[in-house]
Each structure stands twice: as C-alpha cells, then as structure tokens.
Amino acid sequence: MKLTLLVGTMTGTAQLVAQELELVWDNPGDDGGMQVETLLMEKTDANVFSREGIFLIVTSTYGQGDVPDNAKALYEELKSKRPDLSRVRYGLFGLGDRTYAETFNFGGKRFDELLQELGARRIGERVQHDASSGVLPEEMAAEWGEGWLALVKEAVPA
Ligand SMILES: Cc1cc2nc3c(=O)[nH]c(=O)nc-3n(C[C@H](O)[C@H](O)[C@H](O)COP(=O)(O)O)c2cc1C
C-alpha cells in the first residue's frame, strides 16, 4: 500500500512529524508492505491526488489561522479548480498552538473542510497538536501513527 504525506510547514516542525511517521511506518519487520513518501506541499500540485493509495496531510497554522506559505498554492488550486476527489482517502495531522485561541489549528481544519467539500473521505479523527501543551509533536505523531495505520488497513484492505 502506498502512503503519501503532504507537508505544509513554515519552520519545519510538520516535516519532523512526517519524518517520525516515516520511521514508525517504514518498519521492515512489518507485514503491511507500506510504501511511504513525503512531499513538501510547494513541490506538488492538485494532480498529486490522482496517485494511488492513501494521503496524510501534515500541516501547521500561521497568520490569522491560515495555511503555511508553502501550502498556499496547493490550497488555492484545490479551491479554484475543485477536482473530484471522491476516490481519495486521507488522514489529517494538524499543528497549532492554543495560545491562538480563535484560530487554533485552522490550517489543518481548512484543508480538512476543503477536501471533504471535494468528496474526499477522512480516515480517523483530525489530530490537533498543541505547541503550548509541552508534548512534542513527533512523540504525539509516533503514538498516533500506530493506531491510524491500523484504521487505514481496516478501511483499505490490501
Ligand atoms: C507567527 C505565527 C502565527 C501562528 N498562528 C497560529 C494560529 O493562528 N493558530 C494556531 O493554532 N497556531 C499558530 N501558530 C503556531 C504554529 O502553527 C505551531 O507553532 C506549529 O507547530 C509550527 O509548525 P511548523 O514549524 O511546521 O510551521 C503560529 C505560529 C507563529 C510563529
């Protein structure tokens, strides 16, 4: 099974999360045969969703609850072209900071809402990491990643 991680980041934290998840999932002893690839959002476009397999959006939040700069082109392209994503299954790991109470984790929330509008279906709950919580995002990701992978395997039998 193929898993594509799409990373929206400003200062690299979301990328650390993706790297951690690659380590957790790329276990050679695992029978699942996962093929994991991470793409920074600025290096891709809406056509990425025609790939096979499952997607995981890993994105932080900036400005007034905006997606990070490197995610803007992809987000706007999806919003304007409105491709049919009804064959897409995805997960969402958002990063934010509760200090920004009004816009906490809105980057992930925006992607989640847009993907659903376009027909994509999420696997599992939308995760919201909180930078003010003291929990490292990589640690949260490693713990969450195991359970999410089990949900993926349930949703999409190999
Ligand atoms: C200037 C600035 C604005 C931010 N705005 C928000 C926000 O509106 N909502 C939120 O939940 N987090 C906000 N954050 C917190 C970041 O999303 C959080 O620190 C995240 O872990 C950064 O991940 P990154 O390094 O991958 O970009 C902001 C951080 C900065 C520095």
The ligand as an SDF file (V2000), in Angstrom:
LIG
                    3D

 31 33  0  0  0  0  0  0  0  0999 V2000
    3.5760   33.9760   13.5240 C   0  0  0  0  0  0  0  0  0  0  0  0
    2.8860   32.7180   13.9550 C   0  0  0  0  0  0  0  0  0  0  0  0
    1.4990   32.6180   13.7870 C   0  0  0  0  0  0  0  0  0  0  0  0
    0.8170   31.4590   14.2070 C   0  0  0  0  0  0  0  0  0  0  0  0
   -0.5480   31.3960   14.0770 N   0  0  0  0  0  0  0  0  0  0  0  0
   -1.2020   30.3110   14.5600 C   0  0  0  0  0  0  0  0  0  0  0  0
   -2.6240   30.2670   14.5290 C   0  0  0  0  0  0  0  0  0  0  0  0
   -3.3020   31.1770   14.0540 O   0  0  0  0  0  0  0  0  0  0  0  0
   -3.2440   29.1600   15.0280 N   0  0  0  0  0  0  0  0  0  0  0  0
   -2.5470   28.1180   15.5700 C   0  0  0  0  0  0  0  0  0  0  0  0
   -3.1640   27.1540   16.0200 O   0  0  0  0  0  0  0  0  0  0  0  0
   -1.1900   28.1420   15.6180 N   0  0  0  0  0  0  0  0  0  0  0  0
   -0.4990   29.2100   15.1340 C   0  0  0  0  0  0  0  0  0  0  0  0
    0.8780   29.2300   15.2000 N   0  0  0  0  0  0  0  0  0  0  0  0
    1.6080   28.0860   15.7990 C   0  0  0  0  0  0  0  0  0  0  0  0
    2.2400   27.1250   14.7780 C   0  0  0  0  0  0  0  0  0  0  0  0
    1.2690   26.5680   13.8960 O   0  0  0  0  0  0  0  0  0  0  0  0
    2.9400   25.9970   15.5410 C   0  0  0  0  0  0  0  0  0  0  0  0
    3.9890   26.5470   16.2810 O   0  0  0  0  0  0  0  0  0  0  0  0
    3.4500   24.8730   14.6600 C   0  0  0  0  0  0  0  0  0  0  0  0
    3.9570   23.8180   15.4680 O   0  0  0  0  0  0  0  0  0  0  0  0
    4.5440   25.3250   13.7010 C   0  0  0  0  0  0  0  0  0  0  0  0
    4.8100   24.2760   12.7910 O   0  0  0  0  0  0  0  0  0  0  0  0
    5.7890   24.4610   11.5250 P   0  0  0  0  0  0  0  0  0  0  0  0
    7.1830   24.6710   12.0540 O   0  0  0  0  0  0  0  0  0  0  0  0
    5.6900   23.1690   10.7790 O   0  0  0  0  0  0  0  0  0  0  0  0
    5.3140   25.5940   10.6970 O   0  0  0  0  0  0  0  0  0  0  0  0
    1.5560   30.3730   14.7770 C   0  0  0  0  0  0  0  0  0  0  0  0
    2.9490   30.4970   14.9290 C   0  0  0  0  0  0  0  0  0  0  0  0
    3.6130   31.6530   14.5370 C   0  0  0  0  0  0  0  0  0  0  0  0
    5.1150   31.7460   14.7480 C   0  0  0  0  0  0  0  0  0  0  0  0
  1  2  1  0
  2  3  1  0
  2 30  2  0
  3  4  2  0
  4  5  1  0
  4 28  1  0
  5  6  2  0
  6  7  1  0
  6 13  1  0
  7  8  2  0
  7  9  1  0
  9 10  1  0
 10 11  2  0
 10 12  1  0
 12 13  2  0
 13 14  1  0
 14 15  1  0
 14 28  1  0
 15 16  1  0
 16 17  1  0
 16 18  1  0
 18 19  1  0
 18 20  1  0
 20 21  1  0
 20 22  1  0
 22 23  1  0
 23 24  1  0
 24 25  2  0
 24 26  1  0
 24 27  1  0
 28 29  2  0
 29 30  1  0
 30 31  1  0
M  END
$$$$
